[in-house]
Amino acid sequence: MRSYSHNSPEAAARIVALLLISDGHVSRQEMEALYSQDIERELSLAPGGFAQVLHTLCEDLLMAAHERRLLTGSIDQATLDAVMSEVTDTDLQHKVLYFADAAAMADRHVAAEEAWIMRAALTQWRIGKLPVHS
């Protein structure tokens, strides 16, 4: 999996994108939730930047999957930790968690994979609970 500069908009967006695809289904409601909260502006991505990060993540996962059925089959705890470690800025971590939560809750069901990613972020970033976006 390629790496991004620490605390870059792309590093932050990739974590949200990972949560988005983690259950194997990206719903229209999830995408609408992210764009209605202006994810690209909030993360300082160029217009179309979130879609590009999502596309790149899928490419990386496909290359690593080696005949597995699920894209997320190539994500283990070490890989997830490495992706999370690229975002160290507390304010950016809170934005990532806000958007990840918005995506996870958009379809009114939090899949086990989505919960795993959220727990990993909260644990690695030492955040006790989901922040409220202002």
Disulfide bonds with the S-S distance in Angstrom:
none
